[in-house]
Amino acid sequence: METASRKPSDASPGKLGALAKLPVFFDLAGKRAVLAGGGAGAAWKAELLAAAGADVEVYAPEPSDEMRALLARSAAAGSLTLHERPWSIHVFAGAAIAVGDCEDEAEAKAFRCAAKAAGVPVNTIDKPATCDFQFGSIVNRSPVVIGISTDGAAPILGQAIRRRIETLLPASLSDWAGLAYRIRGRVLEALAMGAPRRAFWEAFAERAFGAAPSRCAEAEAETLIHATRDGAPVAGRVTLVGAGPGDPELLTIKAMRALQSADVILFDDLVSDGVLELARREAKRMMVGKRGARASCSQSDINDTMLKLAKAGKHVVRLKSGDPMVFGRAGEEIAALEAAGIPVTVISGITSAQAMAARLNLSLTHRDHAQSLTLTTGHSRKGDLPETIDWAHAASPHVTTVFYMGARMAGIIRGRLFAGGIDPATPVVAIASISRPEEQVWLGQVADLEAGIASLPEGAPILIGLGRVFGEAGIQALRRAA
């Protein structure tokens, strides 16, 4: 029986959550900064302030070796001047910022009072109660600068986050950002606000995450400006993106970049909120849910929506759970788009069978147990089991079979496997909401498949794995992962 159809519906992004601190970027170029203290921590802050262009005056009666080494080699920008005496209330006049490496809370309070009396924002190292601001961890691809704060709760966590971000951002991003700064005026002059400028900067950004800019990069940017200005209206495009099984950390870097450049995102019911949170905040989100036994958008509605948006010049991301090329009807969507002349690309995702293997620390093709892996859909276009499944093959002791979307058909699957000659004691694992916080696992034998599925949450997406790889080794893996 065909399920009811519904039209694609809008899903507006949630409101901005509370911020522990407001992230701001302070221009210190050519401004005076006061730094009190001569220890290693003070040396790092002095170098940081000078790198931002500040003229840093250091007040330290006994500067450490680290401070003297910094003064000897100078900083990347700004200037460093040492005064080998304690700070006093008079040093704050005309300063833009003050940082104190104070020995105790009493000195920190005095330092803060003196700075505030002069109208200067103050930071006292490792003493948050007397701070107006915090430094946090920094990713430096200047002029691209990223600041990371944990509100003082876990500085080491902030450093770990910084390292993760640094792996995503190529060092050459600094050169690309510098080029963007130089050509910005020409872009504003040559291209109209809105779609033309956005089209140019999106094309520019795609290059920025590739190889370093060549010697001719500025001339190439000029060519791109002229092509955008003189060309036809901005062409739309569609990107089919695999969202993985639910955990946003399983997204590929390419998928994240696509989400960040999308104008519109058409997403399925099974796409998690955590994945959608990674999308560009300005992108319009439209639910085009497709779930068995539920009211769903028809495929023709989804195709029509993609075509309409792409023809309007939008970058449409069609966000699909798992991998778009595995039981995701991508073939039908690609055919419709190509027939209309709409450019379409595909970004792979982690399919649920891979997530199952990782969850259990099991190889689905362990050479001692399985020489073949079969991924099978648990329902056809008509809503029942496909007629083309080779049940004798699925029942073979040397095959691992994974059924997608087969929970409602568990009893029939068991019967067909018995008819195919399967050993009733063949191990089976079923996982509901794999990789998500609400994940649940059942491990048993094929004879108990229907009862095992019934023990899992009704309506949850359930993956069924069948084969000897889920035997005793599977039980031990499940215990380790619990």
N, C-alpha and C positions, 0 to 999 in steps of 0.2 A: 504493500500500500504506500502510495506516495505521501510524503509529509507536506504539511502546509508550507508555503513560501512567504518570506518576508523581505521587504526592501532593505538595502543597506541603511544603517542608522548612524547618526553622529554620536561620538563619545568625546566630550570636551575634556581636556587635560585638567587634572585636579589643581586646586589653588596652591600657591607657594606655602610650604610648611614653615614653621618657626625656625629662625636662625639664631644660633648661639652667639655669633659675632657677625658684624657686617663686613664683608671683604671689600676693601678699598685699595687703590693704588696711589701712592703719595709721590708727587713730583718733587725730588730733592735737588735737581740739577742746579748748581751754583748757590745753594742755600747752606746756611751754617748749621752744623749739628754739634751738640755737646755730648761727650761721652766721658763718664767718670769711672775710673778703675783701670787696672793694668793687667788683669789676669787673662787666661786663655779665652774665657767666654767673652770678655770685653774686646779682645783682639778680633774675634770672629764678627762681632757686631760692628766694630769699626770698619772692617773690610767690607761688610755688607752695605753700610751706609755710604762709604766712599764709592763702591761700585755703582750705586744709584746716583752718583754725581754730586754728593754732598761734600762740603768742605768741613771735615771732621776735626774738631779740637779735642784732644785726649788729655784729661787731667788725671795723672797717675804719679804719685811721689816715688813709687817703686815698680816700674813697669816690668812685666815678666819677659822671659826669653821670647815667647810667642809674639808679644807686642813689639819688642825691639826688632824681631825678624820681619814683621809686617811693615814697620816703618822703614826698614832698610830696603825692602824690595818695592815699596809703594803699592798703590792699588790700581785697579783697572781703569778707574775714572775718579773724578773729584780730587781731593787732597787730604793729607793726614798731617796734623801738627801736634807734637807732643809738648805738654807743659808738665814738667816734673814737680808738681805741687798738688795739694788737694783742691777739689772744687770749692767754690765759694758762691754766695748768693748773687754775686755780680756777673758771673760767667753766662747767665742765661739770656741777657738782654740781646734781642735781635736774632735769637736762635729759632729755627723751624721745628726742631725735634731734640729731645734729650733722652739719653739712655744711661742708666746707672748700674754698675756692678757693685752693689752695696754689701757690706759685710754682715749686717743684721737688719732686722725690721725697723729699728729706731732710725738708722741712717737712711733706709729706704723711704720712710715717712718724711724725713727732713728734706731729702732730695726731691721728693714729689711736691712738697709744699713750696719749695723755692722755685721749681720749674713752673708750677701752676700760677704762682704769683706773677710770673713774667708772661703768662699766657702761652706756655709751651707744652705741647703734648708729651707725655713721659712714659717710658718703659723702664721697669726695674727688673733685671735679669733674675729669673727663678723666684720672683716674689709677686705673684699675680694680683694680690690685694692692693698694691700700689701702682698698678699699671693702667694707663688709658688705652693701650693697644698691645697686641701680641704680634710676634714675627711669623711663627709657623715655619713649615718647610717650604722650600722654593724649588720649582723646576725652571731652569734658566735656558730659554731659547730666545733671548732678547733680540728684537723688541717684544717677542712673545714671552710673558712671564706668568707663571701659575703659582698661586699661593695656596697652601693647604693648612687648615687649622683643625685641631681636635679640641679646641677650647681649653687647652692645658690638661685635658684628661689623660692623654696617652701620646706623648711626643714621639715615642718609638713607632707607634702605629702610623703617625703622620709621615715619618721617614720611610716606612714601608710603602705607603701609598705613593709617595714621591718616586720611589724606585720603579713602581709599576707604571706610572705615567711616563717616566723617562724612556721605558722600553717601547712605548707606543709612538713617541714623537721622535722622528729622525733629527739628527744634529743639524742637517741642512735646512730644517724649518726656520732657523734663525735667518739664513740668507734669503729664503723666500719671503719672510715677513719684512725684511729690509727692502726687498724689491717692491712689495706691496705698498710700503710707505712712500717710496719714490714715485710710483706711478699713480697714486691715489688721486692727485689733482687732475691728471689727464683723464682718468676714468670719469670723475665727476663732471668734467667739462664736455666729454664726448658722448656720454651715455645718459639717457633719460632715467629718472628715478623709477624704481619698480623692477619689472621683469628683465629689461636689458642689463641693468647693473647686476642684478642677481645672477643672471646667466653668465656674465663675465666672471664674477667672483667664484661661482661654483666651478667653472672650468679651470680657473686659476688654482683653486684649492685642490682640485684633483691632481694637478701637477706638483703641488707643494708636498704631497705625501709620497712622492716617487723619488727620482734621482735628484741630486743637487742641481741648482740652476746652472745652465751653461754660460759661456761668455756672451752668448747672443741672447740671453734671457730677456733683457730689456726690450730689444728689438722684436722678439717673439711676442712679448706682451703687447707691444704697440700693434702688431698684426692682429692679435686677438681682439683688441679694442675695436679696430676698424671693421673686422669681420662681424662682430656683434652689432655694431652701429649700422652697417650697410646691408646686413643680411635680412632674410625673411623673418617674420615673427618667430619668437623663441619657440623651438620645437619641444613638445613634451616627450616624456619617456617613461617607461615602466621598469622597475626592478623587482624581480621575485626574490624575496629574502627568506632564508630559513631561520626561524626563531629558536630552533632547538626544542628540547622537550619541556622547558619551563624555566630552568635556572638561568638567569641572565648572564652569569659568568661563562656559560657555554657558547655564547655568541662569538662569531668570528670578528676579527678586526674590520674586515670588509663590511660585514653586516652592520656594525656600529656606525661606520662612516656613512652607509646608505641611510640609516635612520636619522642621522644628523643632517643630511642634505635633502630630506623629503619635504615636499609641499603638502602631500596628502598620504596618509597611511591607511590602507584597507586591511584590517586584521581579523583573524578567525577567533572563535570563542576560546580556543585552547591556548592562545598566546597570553602569557602571564603579564600581570601589571608591572612586574620588575623589568621585563623587556621593554614595555612601552615607556617606562620612565627614562629610558636611555635615548628616546627620540628627541628631535629638535622641538623645543617647547612651542614654537609657533606653528608646527605642523598640524593640520586638521586630521583628526582620527575618526575613522568610520568603521563601525562594527559590521562585518559581513559574515557572521557566525555560521559555521556548518558543523552540525553535530547530529549523530544518528538519533532517530526517534524524537527529534525536537524540531520546532519550526525553524527553518533555515532560509537563507537567501538562495534563490535559484542560481545556477551557474550562469545563465544568460543575463540575470540582473547584475552579477558581479562583472561579467565581461563588458556589458554596456556602460557600467560606471567607470571602469578603467579607461575605456575608449573616450568617453566624454571628457574626463579630467585630463587625459594626456593630450587630446586635441585642443584643449584650452591652454596648453603650454605648461602643464604641471609636471613635476617629477613625482610620480606615483610609486610608492613602495607597497607591493602586495606581500604582506607579512604572514607567513604560513608557519604553523607549528611543525617542529622537526625539520626535515629537509623538503624543499618544495617539489623535488623530483621523485619523492617516494610517497605514493598514495595521496598526492596533493592536488590532483587535477591540473597540474601545471601545463600538461600538453594541450589541453583544451584552451587555456588562457593564452598560451604562446601562439597557438594557431590563429585565434581571433585577433590578436594584436598585430601579428605579421601580415595578416590579410588586409588590415587597415593601414599598413605602412608605419606602424608605431614601433620605434626602437625598443627592444626588450632585452634585458640581461638577467642572468640568474646568479645568485650568491648562495652557495651550499650551506646547509645547517647540519647540526648533529641530529641524526635520526634516532628514534627511541630505542631501537635495538642496540645501537652503540652505547646509549646511556645505560641500558640494562647491563650490558657486559661490564661497563666501568663500575656500576653500582655494586655488583657482586664480585668484582675482581676475577672475572672468568673470561676465558677465550671462547667465543662462540664456535670457533673452528679448531679447538684443541685436537692435535693430530692423533691423540690416543682414543678419541671419542667420535669425532665428526669430520668427514671429508667434504661436506657440502652444507651450505647455509641457504635457507629459503626464507624470504620475507613474503608473507601472504596477507592479503586483506581479509578481514572477517565478515565483510558484507559487500554485496555487489551494488550496481546501479539500482536494482530492484529492491534492495533492502535485505536480501537473504544472502546465503553463502554463494560465492561464485561457482558456476557449474564446471569450471575448467581446472579446479584444484586436483592435483595428482595425489590422492590419499595414500596410495601404496608407497609413493616416494616419501611423503610426510611421516609414514609409519616406520620407515627404515631405521634400524638402530644406528646407522652411521650418518644420520642427518640431524642438523639442528634446524628447527622450524620456529619462526616467530610470527604470531598472529597479531596484526594490528586491528583495532576496533572490533574485537571478536567476543566481547563479554556477553552480549545478548544471545549469541549463538553458541555458548559454551557447551550446552547439552548436545546440540547437533554435531558440533566439532568432535566431541568425545565419541559419539556414535559412528561417525564417518571414519575416525581413526581405528576404532575396533573393527569395522568392516574392511579396512585396509590391512589388517593383520598386526596391529601394534601390540606390544607387550603391555598389559594393563598396569605393570609396575614402572613403566617409563616415567622418569622424573619430569615434573612440570613446575614452572615458577610463573606467578602472575603478579604484576606490579601495578598498582593504581597510583596515578599522579606522579609518575617517576620524576625524580630530581627536584620536586617541590617540597615545601615544608610539611604538607599533609600526606606525603607518600606513605603507602602501606604495601607490605609484601606478604604473599602466601606461597609456600613451597610444599609440594605434595606429589602425588602420582596421578597419571592420566585418568585412572579409574575414579578419582575424587574431584575431577576438574570442575564439574558444575557446582558442587557444594563449596569448593574453594573460592570460586568466583563470587558466590553468594555471600561469602564472609567479608568481602571488600565493599567499600562505600558505593552505594547505588548511584549511578549517573557519572561516576568518575571515569576519566579515560584509563583504560586497562590494557596492558600489553601482556601477552601470553607467550612464554618461551617453553619449548618442548624438546627434549632430547637428553642423551646421556651426559652431556656436559653439565647438566644441572643436578647430577647425582650427589654422592657423598662429598665431593669437592665443593659442590654448590652449597650444601648445608653448612660446611665449615666457612665458606666465604660469607654466607648470610650471617652467621654468628659473629664473624669478625666485623662486619659492616654495621651490625645493630648498635 
